[in-house]
Amino acid sequence: MTASAEVRPGSPVEGAADRYRLWVRTMFTDLAREAGVADAEGLARQLHLLYDGAGISARMDRDPSAATTARAAAAALFDAAVKDKELVDAGQ
């Protein structure tokens, strides 16, 4: 986060930060697809935002419990995405 905020557009550091963010988003998308989530890209975006927010909260608030809170929120998002898929599969 800090690296991408403090560099010039087009710099090698910005490129590295962009590649890392793409890797994280792709990981979440792949995991959601493997779990059979209907909107894997949507869940991945939500999880990525949660991941970013948890990291910022842990750092700025000096709150190590941010990870535990984020994990609970991620589980709720995942459960909702799986439930949505089950409803779609059931034709509801």
C-alpha positions in Angstrom: 0.0 0.0 0.0 2.7 2.4 1.0 4.9 1.6 -2.0 2.2 2.3 -4.5 1.1 5.5 -2.8 4.6 7.0 -2.8 5.9 6.4 -6.3 5.6 8.0 -9.6 3.1 6.5 -12.1 4.8 4.0 -14.4 7.7 3.4 -12.1 9.0 -0.2 -11.5 7.8 -0.1 -8.0 4.3 0.7 -9.1 4.5 -2.2 -11.6 5.5 -4.5 -8.8 2.7 -3.4 -6.6 0.2 -3.8 -9.4 1.5 -7.3 -10.1 1.2 -8.2 -6.4 -2.4 -6.9 -6.3 -3.3 -8.8 -9.4 -1.8 -12.0 -7.8 -3.9 -11.5 -4.7 -7.1 -10.9 -6.7 -6.4 -13.9 -8.9 -5.8 -16.1 -5.9 -9.1 -15.1 -4.3 -10.9 -15.6 -7.7 -9.3 -19.0 -8.2 -10.2 -20.2 -4.7 -13.8 -19.0 -5.1 -14.1 -20.8 -8.4 -12.7 -24.0 -6.9 -15.3 -23.7 -4.2 -18.0 -23.5 -6.9 -19.1 -19.9 -6.1 -21.3 -18.6 -8.9 -19.9 -15.1 -8.9 -16.3 -15.9 -8.2 -15.1 -12.5 -9.4 -17.5 -10.6 -7.2 -16.5 -12.6 -4.1 -12.9 -12.1 -5.0 -13.4 -8.3 -5.2 -15.1 -8.3 -1.8 -12.4 -10.4 -0.2 -9.7 -8.3 -1.7 -11.3 -5.1 -0.2 -11.5 -6.9 3.1 -7.9 -8.0 2.9 -6.8 -4.4 2.2 -8.9 -3.0 4.9 -7.7 -5.5 7.5 -4.1 -4.7 6.7 -4.6 -1.0 7.0 -6.6 -1.3 10.2 -3.9 -3.5 11.8 -1.3 -1.0 10.9 -3.1 2.3 11.5 -5.0 1.3 14.6 -2.3 -1.0 15.9 -4.9 -3.6 16.3 -3.8 -7.2 15.8 -7.4 -8.4 16.2 -8.2 -6.9 12.8 -7.2 -10.2 11.2 -9.6 -12.1 13.4 -12.4 -9.7 12.6 -11.6 -9.8 8.9 -11.6 -13.6 9.0 -15.1 -13.7 10.5 -16.3 -11.2 7.8 -14.6 -13.3 5.0 -16.4 -16.4 6.3 -19.7 -14.6 6.3 -19.1 -13.4 2.7 -18.1 -16.9 1.6 -21.1 -18.5 3.3 -23.4 -16.0 1.6 -21.8 -16.6 -1.8 -22.2 -20.4 -1.4 -25.8 -20.0 -0.3 -26.5 -17.9 -3.3 -25.0 -20.6 -5.5 -27.1 -23.3 -3.8 -30.3 -21.2 -4.4 -29.4 -20.7 -8.1 -28.7 -24.4 -8.5 -32.0 -25.2 -6.9 -33.8 -22.8 -9.3 -35.0 -20.4 -6.6 
